[in-house]
Amino acid sequence: MAREQLQVLDALDVAKTQLYHFTAIVIAGMGFFTDAYDLFAISLVTKLLGRIYYTHEGAPKPGTLPPSVSSSVTGVALVGTLTGQLFFGWLGDKMGRKKVYGVTLVLMIVCSLASGLSFGSSPKGVMATLCFFRFWLGFGIGGDYPLSATIMSEYANKKTRGAFIAAVFAMQGFGILTSGVVALIVSSAFDHAHKAPTYEENAALSTVPQADYIWRIILMFGAVPAALTFYWRMKMPETARYTALVAKNAKQAAQDMGKVLNVELEAEEEKVEKITEKPANSFGLFSREFLRRHGLHLLGTTTTWFLLDIAFYSNNLFQKDIFTAIGWIPPAKTMNAVHEVYRIAKAQTLIALCSTVPGYWFTVAFIDIIGRFAIQLMGFFFMTVFMFALAIPYNHWTHKENRIGFVVIYSLTFFFANFGPNATTFVVPAEIFPARLRSTCHGISAAAGKAGAIVGAFGFLYAAQPKDPSKRDAGYPAGIGVKYSLIVLGCVNALGILFTFLVPEPNGKSLEEASGENELDADEVTEQTAHSHRTVPV
């Protein structure tokens, strides 16, 4: 039997969908829009950076970033994100969600601008400063994961909570789409203003000096959406669950949510004291009690997010290489530097528009109808199927007449990643852990995901290199090729199916029910049983 719920939390659980729900989605969601923009914009400009800073006179092909530089530029933001998720996740439970919410946004704004202003007298200098600022950009992005998820879960009603948290995460799709659109607009403008021959025709003139502005503008644009929501983020009140259950300030919680919901709420100070002092609400993260209650849950959320991100990030960050391998993007020497940016951006924008964005919003539409578990299981299953469908007959897909079929199936893997575990692995950790550990556990789960992203980004970069030296990127050792890389990713997704069975289904439950905070302790059960025996008429 569950104990009585606080009135303020009951009011939130049963509240009708109101304007403040949508305001919270936009405020938290714009952080994720910026996150995705900043993380994925770099893949649009790495080829350009190679041409500008690493082209050698007389070389048959345009310059590319050396392996160590490429993996650093691509991966350093992911390392920063992992660190930020752990740090801000912990801080969100210690200091409150709202207090540290603005800090993450300021970091993202400042470091987006600073990335575009990277300086140095040599290519190494420019890349070093770019990596420095992208690490701290990632650190701010990392903080946004546990804080946005926790804030949205604690604001939402239990009927549509999954859809609201998923809608915040779905803003990532628009961020990825916008990075492609911005790159298309900027590269088109520069291509029209500064005509240049292809690398084959004239290597020296194929990269115009003004091309150095392109990657800077694309990276700096990431500051705009974050800056637009800073004021509103600072005006959001702290969540009632943190104020009441962690800070133990019942009066403040009732006041804050009374304003938000436009109702009179009672400050139940005695009840808050009684609830928060119970043994079930006082165990720590590194306790036996946590291990007993939530150990398998945390193992489930961390492993599924880790496995998902290996596949998701290796695909997303290096889709330009896959498009080149199947001939969707022409060989680099047949284009000038600016046109290459345009072609890469066009391919990424089409994939985002046709599969990535719809996938996110399918999850929003169905998550509270069919539940988190079913969507995650289905997503991992179809990702496995489509990865193998690409990998096993890979040579068939490389023929010119079959390339569109390859892109369609490749797009479907993105669709089922987003109408699947990419969304659910974000939603569930914000629902199944106790309020005082919710942000920390979400941060740990998200950090496991970013560890997977690092494995995917770095591993796939090397693994996808073909055995044939003439087809390999300069400076890279022979890998296992795209075909066998896709087989490995298919196996990774199959493991995700298995670990999904460790994750509970929180659909339709209040946060307190889903996390077990409403459960009676053993002594309370004994006391209530004894009481019921005493009161049964003979």
N, C-alpha and C positions, 0 to 999 in steps of 0.2 A: 504493500500500500504506500502511495506517495504522500509526502507531507504537503501541507497547504502552501500555495504559491503566493508570493508577494503581489499585492494589488497592482503595483506599477508594472510588473513584468507580465501579469495577466492581461492588462490593458494593451500592452504592446503585442502580445501573442494573438489577440482577437481583433486588433484594430483593422478597420477597413482600409483598403489601399487609398492613400491620400497624396496630396501634393508633396509632403515632406519625404515620402518614399522615393518619388521621382527625383527630387532635389538631391537626396543622398546618393542615388545612382549616378547622377551626372557629376557631382562633386568627386565621389570616389572613382567613378569611371574615367574621368579626364586624366587622372593619375595613371591609369592603365593604358589609356590612349597614348600618353607620352612615353610610358615604359616601352610599349611595343614599337612605337616610332623610333625611339633612340636605339633599341637593341637590334632592329632589323634594317635600319637605314644604312648601317655600316657595310652590309653585304652588297649594297647598290654601288658603293664607291671604291671598293678595294681594288678592282681592276684599273680604275682611273688613277688611284694612288700609285699603283705599279708603273703605269705609263709615265706619270709625271716625274717620279723620283728614282725609278730603277731601269729606265731604258738606256741601253748602251749603243753607241754609234756603230752602225754597220750590222747590228743583230738582225737575223731573219724574221724574228717575231718581236712585237712590242714587249716592253719590260713588265714583269710581274713582281709582286712583293715576295721576297725570299721566304721560305717556309717558316723560319723563326719569327719574322716580322708579321707575316700574315696571321699566324696563330695567335700572336700577342695582341694585334689590333682587334681581331675577331673575339678572342677569348677573355681579354682583360676585364671587359664590362661584366661578363658572366661571373668571374671570380669576385668582383666588387659586389655584384648582386647577391651571391651566396653569403658573403660576409655581412652585408646589410640586412639580409633576412634573419640571420641568427641574432645580430645585435639589436635591431629595432623590434624584433619579435619579443625578445626578453624585456626590452625597455618599455614596450607597450603594456606589459603586465605589471611592471614595477611603478611606472609614473602615470599611466593612463594613456588611452588611445589618442585622445585629442592633443595632449601636450607635445607629443613627438610627431604628430601628423604634419604640422607645418614645416618642420625641419627637413623632412624627406623631400618636400616640394621645392624648398629653397635650394637644396643640393642639386636637384634635377635641373632647375632653371639656370643656376650659375654654371654648372658643368657642361650643359648643352652648349651654352654660349662660348665657354672656354675651349671646348673641343674644336669648334670652328675657328678659333683664334690661335690654334697650335702653331708654335714658332720654332725656329731653329735655322742655323746657317748650313746644315747638311741634312740629307734625307734621314739619317739616324736621329738627329735632333728633333726634327718635325714628328717622326713616329714616336719618339720617347715621350714628348710632351702630350701628343694625342693619347697615348696609352695611359699616362698619368691622369689626365682629366676624365678619360672614359672609365677608369677604375672607380673614381669618386662619383661619377654619374651612376654607375652600376650600384654603388653603395646606397645612394638615395633611392634608386629604383627598387632595390631589395627591401627597404623598409616599407615601401608601399604595399607589398604583397600581404604580410600578416595584418597590417593596420587596416587596409581597405576591406579585406575579407571579414575581419572581426567586427569592425564598425557596422558594416552592412548587415551581418548576421544578427547583431544585437539590436539593430533598429527595426528589422523586418518583422512581419507577423508570421505565424508558423504555417499558414496556408500557402503563402506565395514566397516564402523565404528563399527557396532554391532558385526560383526565377530571378529574384532581385540580386542575389550574390552572383549568379551566372551572367546577369546583364552588366554588372560592373566589369566582370572579366571579359565579356564580349566586346567591350570597347577596344580591347587589343586588336580585334579584327580590323576595326576602322583605323587604328594606328598603323598597322601593316599596310593597309590600302592607301592611306594618306602618304606614307613614306614613298610609295611607288608613284603616286600622282604628283607629289612635289618634285621628285626627281625627273619625271617626264616633262613637267612645265619648265623647270630650270634648264635642263639639257636642251630642250627644243629652242628656248629663247637664245641660248648661247650658240647653238648650231646655226640658227638663222643669222645671228649678228656677226659671227666669226666663221666664215666658210673655211673648211680645211680639207686637203686631200686625204685619201686612205693611207694607211701605213705602207702598203705595197707601192703606191704611187710616189710618195715622198715621206720617208720616215721622220725626218726632222720637223716638217711642217704639219704632220698629222695631229700633233698635240699642241694646240695654241696656248700661249702663255696664260690667257684668261681662264683656261680650264681649271687652274688652281682655285678659282673662286667657287666653282661648282660644288665640290665636296664640302667646302666650308659652309656655304649657304644651306645645303641639304641638312647637315648636322645641326646647325644653329637654329633651324626652324623648330626643332623639338622643344625649345624654350617657350614658344608662343602658347600652346594649349595649357601648359602647366601654370604660366603666369596669369592666364585668364581666370583660373579657379582659385587662386591663392586667397583672395578676400573671403570667399564663401567657405573655404575650408576652415579658416580661422573663426568663423561665426558659428560653426556647428557646435552644439553642446556635447559634453561627454556622454557616453552611452550609459543608460540607467543600470545596466548589468554591472558595469565596472564600478560606478558610483555606489551602488547599493551593496553588491556582493563582495567587492574587493576593497574599495575605499571605506565601506561601511557607513556611508553618509546617506541615510534613508530620506532625510528632509530634502537634500539637494537633488537626489534622483527624482523624487515626486515633483519638485518644482520644475526641473528641466523638461521632464516628459509631459507634465501638465500643460506647459506652453506649446510643446510640439503637437500634442494630440487634441488641444483645446478642451480639456476636461479637468475637473477637480480630482486630485489624487491625494489619498491619505499618506502621511509619512509614518510608516510602520516601524519605528525605531526599535521597539522591543523584539519584534519578529525578526528583523535583520540581525540583531545581536544573537538571537537564539539560533538562527540558521547558520551564520558564519562561524559560530563557536563549535559546531558539531565536528566530531572526528572525520566524518566523510567529506567535510569541506575544509580540511586543514592539512592534508598530506601534500608533500612536495613532489617535484618532478622526479627526483632520484630516490624515491621511497619504494618499499616493497608494495605498499598499498596501490601506488600509481601503476606499478608493473602488473599487479593482479587485475586491476580494473581496466587499464588502458594500454598495457604493454603491446598486446597484439594489434590493437587499433593503430598505434603509432607506427608499428612495423608495417602494417598495411598501407597507411597513407604515405610513408616515406618510400617504400619499395615501388609502389605503383607510379608515383610521381617521378622517381628516378628513372624507371624503365621507359615511361612515356616520353620524357624529355630527351633521352638518348636518340630516339627515333625522330621526335618532332624538330629538335634543333639541328640535327645533322641534315635533315631534309630542307629546313627553312633557310638556314644560313648559307647552304651551299647549293641551293636550287639552280643558281646561275651556271654552276659546273655541270649539273645534270642536263640543263637545256643546251649547253655547248656540246656535250657528249652526244646528244641525239640530233644535233644540227638545228635546233630551234633558234639558237643564237649563232650567227655566222662566225667563221674563224676570225680571231682578233685582227689579223693583218689586212683583212678586207674592209675594215672600218677605221674611221678616225676616232680619237679618244672620246669626243663628246657624243658621237653617234652610238658608241658602245654602251655608254651609260644609259642612253635612251632605250636601246634594245633590251638591256637587262631589266630596267624599270618597267618596260611594257610587259615582259613575261611575268614578273612578280605581281604586277597590278592585275593581270588577267586571272592568275591563280587565286589571288586574294578575293577578287570580285565574284568569281564563279564557285569557289569551294570554301575558302577560309571563313569569310564573313557569313555566308548562309549557315555553315556548320555551327558556329557560335550561337546563332539565333534560333536554330532548331532545338538546341539544348535549353535555351531560355523558355521556349514554348512548351517543351515536354517534360522538363525535369521534375515538376511537381505532380505530373500525371502518372508517368511510368516509374519515377524514382531514380535515385543516383546510381544504385547498383546495376540496374538493367542497362542504363545508358553506357556506363563504364565498360561493362562486359561486352556489350554489342560493339562499342567503338574499338576496343582492343582486338576483337575477333575479326572485324572487317579490315582493320589496318594490317593484320597478319595475312589475311587472304590476298589483299591487293599488293602488298610487298612481294609475296611469292609470285603473284601473277605478273609482276614486272620483272622479277629476278630470273625465274626459271627459263622463260623463253626470251631472255634479254637480247640476244642477237637478232631475233625477229623484229624487235622494236626499233633497232638502229637503222633499219632500211627506211629510206625516205618516205615511201608510201604508207608506212605504219606509225610514223611519228606522232600524228594527231591522237591515235589510239593510246600511245604511251602517255601523252600529256593528260588525257581524260582519266586514265587509271591512277596516274600520279596525283591528279587533283582529288580523286575520290579518297585517297589516303589522308589528305588534308581535311576533307569534309568529315570523315569519321574520326579523325583525331579531335576535331573541335565539337562535333556532335558525338562526344564520347569522353575519353579520359582527360583530355586537355582542360576541359571545363570542370568535370566532376572532381578531379584531384585537387582543384582549387577550392571548390565549394565545401566538400565534406570535412576537412580539418577545422573549418570555422564553426562546425556544428556539434562535433562529438566529444569535445574536451571541456573540462570545467572552466568557468569564467576566469578564475585567477591564473590559469595556465593556457588559456585559449590562444592568445597571441603568440606565446612562446612555442607551443606545439605546432601551430600553423607555420611559424618561421622555420622550425626544424624540418617539417615536411617539404616546404618550399625550397629550403637549402639543399635537401636531398635531390630535388628536381633539378636544381641548377648544377649540382655535381654531375647528374646525368647529361645535362646540356653541355657541360665542359667535355665529358667523355665523347659525346656525339660530335661536337664541333671540332675538337682536336683530332679525335680518332678517325672520323670520316674524312677529314682533310687529307690525311696520309693514306688511309685504307683505299679510298676511291681512285688513287693514282693507278693508271694502267701499267701493264708489264712492258708495253712497247715504249722505248725511250723517246721516240719522235712524237708521241701523243701525250707525253707526261709534261706537267708544269715544270718550268726550270727550277733546278735545285732540290727537287723532291726525289726520294728513293722510290723504287717500285712498290706499289701496294697490291691489294688483292683485286682491284678494279671495281667499277660501279656494280657489276652483276653480283659479285660475292658480298659486297658491302650491303646490298639490298637484302640478300639472304640472311645475313647476320641481323639486320634490323627486323626482319620478319620473325626471327627466333626470339628477339628481345620483346616484341609485342605479344608473342605466345606466352612468355613468362608473366607478362602483365595480367593476362587472363587468370592465371593461377593465384597471384597475390591479391587480386580483387576480392577473393573470398574471405580475406581477413578484415575487410572494411564493413562496418555495420551500416544499416539503412536508416538514416534519420528523418526520412520523409514523413511529414504530417505530425511530428513530435515537437514539443517546445524544446528550447535549448537545454533546459534543466532536465527534461526527460531523456533527451538524446545523450547527454553527458553523464547521467546518473546522479546529478546533484540533488534530485528530488527523492532519492532512495532513502528509506529509513535505515538507521544503523542496527546492528544485531541486538543491542540492548534495548532499543526502542521497540523492535519487533517483539522481543520477549515481554516487555512491559505491556504492550498493547494486547498481546495474546492473553496474558494473565488477567488484564482488565476485562477483556471480553468474556473470559471464563467466569469471572466474578459476577458479571452482570447478566449472564444467561439464566432465565427463570427455570426453576426446578419443577 
